Amino acid sequence: MSAALLQVRNLCAWRGAAPVLHGVDLEIAAGEAVAIVGPNGAGKSSLVMAIAGHLRSTGDIVLDGDDLHGMPAHRRARLGIGLCPEGRRMFPAMSVADSLLVASVTADRRLMRELLSLFPELQRRLDAPAWQLSGGEQQMLALARALMGRPRLLLLDEPFLGLSPAAGERLAEAMHGIARQGISLLLAEQDAQRAESLCGRSIFLDRGTTAA
């Protein structure tokens, strides 16, 4: 296995005053895909959001030797953490092209063209506002938007939620393509069977702690 890209030790996190993670440990190697599975309320989304810097937390989060403790989310993104959040969180009136370009510090049109080869569905809808896209197309846009930051680690929070079987299969195909590029993946997913088909290793959370 490659050297560790991400190391998480004794991670505790809160949503408001409510504790949601209780001493979670996690390690992801460079180029590895890892799934976080568990029932609703297990802490999967909280773990993703804490690593991304969107929840108050204590403990150690180290990305390729950089200590992220206390670092705001935008600085973590600059160091190589990409986030594809639950619910997609589109700007409804913004076009597909602008949604991608605004996610790149340098409005990198060359990178956008490269990503559109991975998501041909979006190539055909570049001028369409996000609200006009299907659920599957919106999820593709959320994924491509996260990749515009050139992440080394991509965090995906329930990306298959609400998708049709066909859209889910297309998204899984795109994720396999991303993994082949050497980007590490951390996938929060309720469906253990799907998680196992996409990731080489799964970690089971239960009530905010690592169960298996």
Salt bridges, closest charged atoms under 4 A:
GLU27 OE1 - ARG9 NH2 2.85
GLU32 OE2 - ARG201 NE 2.88
ASP64 OD2 - ARG152 NH1 2.72
ASP108 OD2 - ARG150 NH2 3.21
GLU114 OE2 - ARG110 NE 3.80
GLU121 OE2 - ARG170 NE 2.50
GLU137 OE1 - ARG125 NH1 3.10
GLU158 OE2 - LYS44 NZ 3.87
ASP206 OD2 - ARG207 NH2 3.53
